[in-house]
């Protein structure tokens, strides 16, 4: 990659692909790398800049590939290393960058490193994972909890010790206090850099380092007061010692130094840190020597209001002076935003069109999740169809993540909507098939057309890609702000309500020329916004 394009990531649009659910070419009911390659033309047609591939590494698939048993091998269910090389070549031919998922905080218990580590207390990799003796009464070393339920410790009968796992017991945590572990992981990153990848999405990036002294996490004040009714007990603790430790920053600097040996490479981190996410994002992206950008779950939750969006963005702008954020409304871990945000009796298709306009106008980079360009809603699955261990563990209180991971729909009239000739690993809802790519292609008023139009508009205006953001006063469910940069100044106004709203243009704003009405009207300094309507205008 040319060095003059080193900051391609700043303001870029990334499209996330969940490989198991994108396109099957082998007839086994699961997607594969060749299938992704065959559909990259569709991705490029959207006008995105990069593709993020969820894990395709060798894995027992206990957590759908987020349990890696070989960081440098393609799992046979997805194809071969040659298939990956072909995918990268085709993406680059189409002008797309390739970002791959790096799951470094933990490995699979089938990884050769862990197999050796658990074999004894004195083997060369004995200290590569987080091991600890039992308490005198046989209990776990401390009160840390797994996100997937229960203690974050599993007893091993061979070593006669506990090992730590933030997720499944089959996902043991690596010991980042050991420099040999860091070295080995960075060598796997170099392996993929040499294969031509352009960037990395770092899974659970604030979970790498644990507290050396294994101190107990304190309870949240809310749970002490008896007011915490979270479905998952993990949320009853303040996670001070099992993640987001200060030593994490040193490893991120090492990672960045490795990337800086190559031209035009970037990394984006996933931060899940409850109430501290913003402060963590600021620390991890500041100084130009750690992550290029991060995303949090601020806009991946159920809150849908002008006040919430403004509050999230203003909090970021206030806390992060020189860092960069990546905004997303959907991904493989959350309920699809069309389902999360459509109110009872509301129109999900209208919300889908509103959402992409809003996302394209936010300051930061943005990420789309496969199928959202079709307006796909969350799939309702029966318990017997679930494959997600998180959903199976917490059903029915939490239905898990399978509802957003169902296969992509390509051809309405084909078997399984063109995803596979065989029974898919997850069902394809009939309602999804009706929204297939071939149905929406060429339809001027389709959600797919709206995505292409808004992404083209974003790319056309420098203010939307890298410009500043300044919020304007607005009442009720109206969100108004100005984006400015590169000689470009735009007014962006959104009505989050299910009823029309009027918004008077500020007297000191200057002349406004409409460039995207989104159903809105402009009459004598007054914007007339329909329900879930928006307005974009050139100022000056």
RACORHU-V616046 format. One record per residue. N is the residue number from 1. RES is the residue in three letters. SS is DSSP state (@ for helix, = for strand, . for the rest). PHI is phi in whole degrees, -180 to 180 (* if undefined). BURIAL is b if it has 16 or more other ideal C-beta (glycine too) atoms within 10 Angstrom, else e. Layout:
N|RES|SS|PHI|BURIAL  N|RES|SS|PHI|BURIAL
This chain:
1|UNK|.|*|e  2|UNK|.|-67|e  3|UNK|@|-67|e  4|UNK|@|-73|e  5|UNK|@|-109|e  6|UNK|.|-63|e  7|UNK|.|-103|e  8|UNK|.|-58|b  9|UNK|.|-73|b  10|UNK|.|-76|e  11|UNK|.|87|b  12|UNK|.|-73|b  13|UNK|=|-113|b  14|UNK|=|-111|b  15|UNK|=|-114|b  16|UNK|=|-86|b  17|UNK|=|-113|b  18|UNK|.|-97|b  19|UNK|@|-54|b  20|UNK|@|-65|b  21|UNK|@|-120|b  22|UNK|.|-98|b  23|UNK|.|-161|b  24|UNK|.|-97|b  25|UNK|.|-114|b  26|UNK|.|-105|b  27|UNK|.|78|e  28|UNK|.|-103|e  29|UNK|.|88|b  30|UNK|.|-123|b  31|UNK|.|-68|b  32|UNK|.|-150|b  33|UNK|@|-65|b  34|UNK|@|-64|b  35|UNK|@|-64|b  36|UNK|@|-60|b  37|UNK|@|-57|b  38|UNK|@|-69|e  39|UNK|.|-111|b  40|UNK|@|-65|b  41|UNK|@|-61|e  42|UNK|@|-63|b  43|UNK|@|-61|b  44|UNK|@|-63|b  45|UNK|@|-66|b  46|UNK|@|-72|b  47|UNK|.|96|b  48|UNK|.|-84|b  49|UNK|.|-104|b  50|UNK|=|-147|b  51|UNK|=|-121|b  52|UNK|=|-103|b  53|UNK|=|-99|b  54|UNK|.|-64|b  55|UNK|.|-55|b  56|UNK|.|-128|b  57|UNK|=|-75|b  58|UNK|=|-59|b  59|UNK|=|-164|b  60|UNK|.|-71|e  61|UNK|.|66|b  62|UNK|.|-64|b  63|UNK|.|-125|b  64|UNK|.|55|b  65|UNK|.|96|b  66|UNK|.|-86|b  67|UNK|.|-124|b  68|UNK|=|-88|b  69|UNK|=|-104|b  70|UNK|=|-156|b  71|UNK|=|-70|b  72|UNK|=|-116|e  73|UNK|=|-130|e  74|UNK|=|-83|b  75|UNK|.|-67|b  76|UNK|.|-56|e  77|UNK|.|-65|b  78|UNK|.|-99|b  79|UNK|.|126|b  80|UNK|.|-129|e  81|UNK|@|-62|e  82|UNK|@|-66|e  83|UNK|@|-64|b  84|UNK|@|-66|b  85|UNK|@|-60|e  86|UNK|@|-66|b  87|UNK|@|-63|b  88|UNK|@|-61|b  89|UNK|@|-62|e  90|UNK|@|-68|b  91|UNK|@|-60|b  92|UNK|@|-65|e  93|UNK|@|-62|e  94|UNK|.|-86|e  95|UNK|.|82|e  96|UNK|.|-105|b  97|UNK|=|-82|b  98|UNK|=|-117|b  99|UNK|=|-113|b  100|UNK|=|-115|b  101|UNK|=|-79|b  102|UNK|=|-113|b  103|UNK|.|-107|b  104|UNK|.|-101|b  105|UNK|.|-68|b  106|UNK|=|-149|b  107|UNK|.|-122|b  108|UNK|.|-77|b  109|UNK|.|-72|b  110|UNK|.|-93|b  111|UNK|.|-63|b  112|UNK|@|-60|e  113|UNK|@|-63|b  114|UNK|@|-73|b  115|UNK|@|-56|e  116|UNK|@|-71|e  117|UNK|@|-60|b  118|UNK|.|-83|b  119|UNK|.|-73|e  120|UNK|.|-168|e  121|UNK|.|-94|e  122|UNK|.|-130|e  123|UNK|.|-80|e  124|UNK|.|-58|e  125|UNK|.|-112|b  126|UNK|.|-58|b  127|UNK|.|-104|b  128|UNK|.|-83|b  129|UNK|=|-125|b  130|UNK|.|-92|b  131|UNK|=|-108|b  132|UNK|=|-156|e  133|UNK|.|-72|e  134|UNK|.|-70|e  135|UNK|.|-66|e  136|UNK|.|-53|e  137|UNK|.|-91|e  138|UNK|.|90|e  139|UNK|.|-72|e  140|UNK|.|-60|b  141|UNK|.|-59|b  142|UNK|.|-157|b  143|UNK|.|-96|b  144|UNK|.|-62|b  145|UNK|=|-115|b  146|UNK|.|-87|b  147|UNK|.|-60|b  148|UNK|.|-89|b  149|UNK|.|104|e  150|UNK|.|84|e  151|UNK|=|-63|b  152|UNK|.|-88|b  153|UNK|=|-134|b  154|UNK|=|-128|b  155|UNK|=|-78|e  156|UNK|=|-115|b  157|UNK|.|-73|e  158|UNK|.|-76|e  159|UNK|.|-80|b  160|UNK|.|55|e  161|UNK|=|-143|b  162|UNK|=|-93|b  163|UNK|=|-119|b  164|UNK|=|-89|b  165|UNK|.|-148|b  166|UNK|.|-73|b  167|UNK|.|-122|b  168|UNK|.|-71|b  169|UNK|.|-62|b  170|UNK|.|-86|b  171|UNK|.|-125|b  172|UNK|.|-66|b  173|UNK|=|-80|b  174|UNK|=|-75|b  175|UNK|.|-95|b  176|UNK|.|-75|b  177|UNK|.|-73|e  178|UNK|.|-91|b  179|UNK|@|-61|e  180|UNK|@|-65|e  181|UNK|@|-65|b  182|UNK|@|-60|b  183|UNK|@|-60|e  184|UNK|@|-65|e  185|UNK|@|-66|b  186|UNK|@|-66|b  187|UNK|@|-67|e  188|UNK|@|-69|b  189|UNK|@|-65|b  190|UNK|@|-61|e  191|UNK|@|-55|e  192|UNK|@|-78|b  193|UNK|@|-61|b  194|UNK|@|-68|e  195|UNK|.|-86|e  196|UNK|.|101|e  197|UNK|.|-70|b  198|UNK|.|-99|b  199|UNK|=|-172|b  200|UNK|=|-136|b  201|UNK|=|-100|b  202|UNK|=|-97|b  203|UNK|.|-66|b  204|UNK|.|40|b  205|UNK|@|-67|b  206|UNK|@|-94|b  207|UNK|@|-100|b  208|UNK|.|-62|b  209|UNK|.|-107|b  210|UNK|.|-108|b  211|UNK|.|-67|b  212|UNK|.|-58|e  213|UNK|.|-94|e  214|UNK|.|55|b  215|UNK|.|-69|e  216|UNK|.|-63|e  217|UNK|.|-76|b  218|UNK|=|-77|e  219|UNK|=|-73|e  220|UNK|.|-68|b  221|UNK|@|-57|e  222|UNK|@|-63|e  223|UNK|@|-75|b  224|UNK|@|-62|e  225|UNK|.|-79|e  226|UNK|.|78|e  227|UNK|.|-103|e  228|UNK|.|-85|e  229|UNK|.|-118|e  230|UNK|.|-61|e  231|UNK|.|-68|e  232|UNK|.|-102|b  233|UNK|@|-63|e  234|UNK|@|-53|b  235|UNK|@|-81|b  236|UNK|@|-87|b  237|UNK|=|-110|b  238|UNK|=|-95|e  239|UNK|.|-86|b  240|UNK|.|-83|e  241|UNK|.|-117|b  242|UNK|.|-95|b  243|UNK|.|-161|b  244|UNK|.|55|b  245|UNK|.|-80|b  246|UNK|.|-61|e  247|UNK|.|-66|e  248|UNK|@|-58|b  249|UNK|@|-63|b  250|UNK|@|-64|e  251|UNK|@|-67|b  252|UNK|@|-64|b  253|UNK|@|-66|e  254|UNK|@|-64|e  255|UNK|@|-62|b  256|UNK|@|-64|b  257|UNK|@|-61|e  258|UNK|@|-64|b  259|UNK|@|-62|b  260|UNK|.|-69|e  261|UNK|.|-73|e  262|UNK|.|-117|e  263|UNK|.|-78|e  264|UNK|.|65|b  265|UNK|.|-106|b  266|UNK|=|-147|b  267|UNK|=|-143|b  268|UNK|=|-123|b  269|UNK|=|-106|b  270|UNK|=|-94|b  271|UNK|.|-116|b  272|UNK|.|-119|b  273|UNK|.|-139|b  274|UNK|@|48|e  275|UNK|@|-72|e  276|UNK|@|-99|b  277|UNK|@|-56|b  278|UNK|@|-65|b  279|UNK|@|-66|e  280|UNK|@|-67|b  281|UNK|@|-58|b  282|UNK|@|-60|b  283|UNK|@|-68|b  284|UNK|@|-81|b  285|UNK|@|-112|b  286|UNK|@|-82|b  287|UNK|@|83|e  288|UNK|@|67|e  289|UNK|.|-129|e  290|UNK|.|-130|b  291|UNK|.|-68|b  292|UNK|.|-73|b  293|UNK|=|-161|b  294|UNK|=|-135|b  295|UNK|=|-130|b  296|UNK|.|-119|b  297|UNK|.|-102|b  298|UNK|.|-57|b  299|UNK|.|-108|b  300|UNK|.|-108|b  301|UNK|.|-107|e  302|UNK|.|-80|e  303|UNK|.|-70|e  304|UNK|.|-137|b  305|UNK|.|-161|e  306|UNK|@|-61|b  307|UNK|@|-65|e  308|UNK|@|-67|b  309|UNK|@|-64|b  310|UNK|@|-61|e  311|UNK|@|-62|e  312|UNK|@|-65|b  313|UNK|@|-72|b  314|UNK|@|-65|e  315|UNK|@|-63|e  316|UNK|@|-64|b  317|UNK|@|-61|b  318|UNK|@|-75|e  319|UNK|@|-86|e  320|UNK|.|-114|b  321|UNK|.|-82|e  322|UNK|.|-129|e  323|UNK|.|-94|b  324|UNK|.|-143|b  325|UNK|=|-115|b  326|UNK|=|-121|b  327|UNK|=|-95|b  328|UNK|=|-149|b  329|UNK|.|-105|b  330|UNK|.|-141|b  331|UNK|.|-161|b  332|UNK|.|-77|b  333|UNK|.|-110|b  334|UNK|.|-131|b  335|UNK|.|-60|b  336|UNK|.|-55|b  337|UNK|@|-67|b  338|UNK|@|-62|b  339|UNK|@|-79|b  340|UNK|@|-63|b  341|UNK|@|-104|b  342|UNK|.|-73|b  343|UNK|.|-77|e  344|UNK|.|-53|e  345|UNK|.|82|e  346|UNK|.|-81|e  347|UNK|.|-107|e  348|UNK|@|-63|b  349|UNK|@|-70|b  350|UNK|@|-63|b  351|UNK|@|-65|b  352|UNK|@|-61|b  353|UNK|@|-69|b  354|UNK|@|-62|b  355|UNK|@|-65|b  356|UNK|@|-69|b  357|UNK|@|-64|b  358|UNK|@|-63|b  359|UNK|@|-59|b  360|UNK|@|-68|b  361|UNK|@|-98|b  362|UNK|.|-75|b  363|UNK|.|-81|b  364|UNK|.|136|b  365|UNK|=|-84|b  366|UNK|=|-132|b  367|UNK|=|-131|b  368|UNK|=|-105|b  369|UNK|=|-113|b  370|UNK|.|-46|b  371|UNK|.|93|b  372|UNK|@|-70|b  373|UNK|@|-69|b  374|UNK|@|-103|b  375|UNK|.|75|b  376|UNK|.|-65|b  377|UNK|.|-96|b  378|UNK|.|-61|b  379|UNK|.|-80|b  380|UNK|.|-92|e  381|UNK|.|-115|b  382|UNK|.|-76|e  383|UNK|@|-56|e  384|UNK|@|-69|e  385|UNK|@|-92|e  386|UNK|.|-68|b  387|UNK|.|-124|b  388|UNK|.|-78|b  389|UNK|@|-62|b  390|UNK|@|-67|b  391|UNK|@|-67|b  392|UNK|@|-63|e  393|UNK|@|-66|b  394|UNK|@|-107|b  395|UNK|.|-59|e  396|UNK|.|-94|e  397|UNK|.|-59|e  398|UNK|.|-127|e  399|UNK|.|-87|b  400|UNK|.|85|b  401|UNK|.|-109|b  402|UNK|@|-66|b  403|UNK|@|-63|b  404|UNK|@|-102|b  405|UNK|.|-109|b  406|UNK|.|-65|b  407|UNK|.|-61|b  408|UNK|.|-65|b  409|UNK|.|-112|b  410|UNK|.|-111|b  411|UNK|.|-134|e  412|UNK|.|-61|b  413|UNK|.|-90|e  414|UNK|.|-90|e  415|UNK|@|-59|e  416|UNK|@|52|b  417|UNK|@|55|b  418|UNK|@|83|b  419|UNK|.|-76|b  420|UNK|.|-156|b  421|UNK|.|-80|e  422|UNK|.|-104|e  423|UNK|.|-63|e  424|UNK|.|-68|b  425|UNK|.|-64|b  426|UNK|.|-127|b  427|UNK|.|-64|b  428|UNK|.|-102|b  429|UNK|.|-62|b  430|UNK|@|-59|e  431|UNK|@|-64|e  432|UNK|@|-71|b  433|UNK|@|-57|b  434|UNK|.|-68|e  435|UNK|.|-103|b  436|UNK|.|-58|b  437|UNK|@|-56|b  438|UNK|@|-68|e  439|UNK|@|-74|b  440|UNK|@|-87|b  441|UNK|.|-59|e  442|UNK|.|86|e  443|UNK|.|-86|e  444|UNK|.|-62|e  445|UNK|.|-103|e  446|UNK|.|-75|b  447|UNK|@|-64|b  448|UNK|@|-60|b  449|UNK|@|-64|b  450|UNK|@|-64|b  451|UNK|@|-60|b  452|UNK|@|-62|b  453|UNK|@|-67|b  454|UNK|@|-71|b  455|UNK|@|-68|b  456|UNK|@|-67|e  457|UNK|@|-65|b  458|UNK|@|-59|b  459|UNK|@|-66|b  460|UNK|@|-74|e  461|UNK|.|-112|b  462|UNK|@|-56|b  463|UNK|@|-63|b  464|UNK|@|-80|b  465|UNK|@|-83|b  466|UNK|@|-133|b  467|UNK|.|-73|b  468|UNK|=|-78|e  469|UNK|=|-134|b  470|UNK|=|-139|e  471|UNK|=|-84|e  472|UNK|=|-113|b  473|UNK|.|-64|e  474|UNK|.|-155|b  475|UNK|.|-102|e  476|UNK|.|63|e  477|UNK|.|-101|b  478|UNK|=|-97|b  479|UNK|=|-117|b  480|UNK|=|-134|b  481|UNK|=|-155|b  482|UNK|=|-114|b  483|UNK|=|-107|b  484|UNK|=|-143|b  485|UNK|=|166|b  486|UNK|.|62|e  487|UNK|.|75|e  488|UNK|=|-120|b  489|UNK|=|-139|b  490|UNK|=|-126|b  491|UNK|=|-99|b  492|UNK|=|-125|b  493|UNK|=|-133|b  494|UNK|=|-134|b  495|UNK|=|-107|b  496|UNK|.|-79|b  497|UNK|.|-81|b  498|UNK|.|-92|b  499|UNK|.|-136|e  500|UNK|.|-62|e  501|UNK|=|-146|b  502|UNK|=|-108|e  503|UNK|=|-137|b  504|UNK|=|-75|e  505|UNK|.|-66|b  506|UNK|.|-59|e  507|UNK|@|-59|e  508|UNK|@|-89|e  509|UNK|@|-76|b  510|UNK|.|94|e  511|UNK|.|-68|e  512|UNK|=|-126|b  513|UNK|=|-113|e  514|UNK|=|-66|e  515|UNK|=|-121|e  516|UNK|=|-155|b  517|UNK|.|-81|b  518|UNK|.|57|b  519|UNK|=|90|b  520|UNK|.|-85|b  521|UNK|=|-128|e  522|UNK|=|-122|e  523|UNK|=|-133|e  524|UNK|.|46|e  525|UNK|.|68|e  526|UNK|=|-128|e  527|UNK|=|-89|b  528|UNK|=|-106|b  529|UNK|=|-108|b  530|UNK|.|-72|b  531|UNK|.|-57|b  532|UNK|.|49|b  533|UNK|.|-105|b  534|UNK|=|-145|b  535|UNK|=|-143|b  536|UNK|=|-124|b  537|UNK|=|-142|b  538|UNK|=|-84|e  539|UNK|=|-102|b  540|UNK|.|97|e
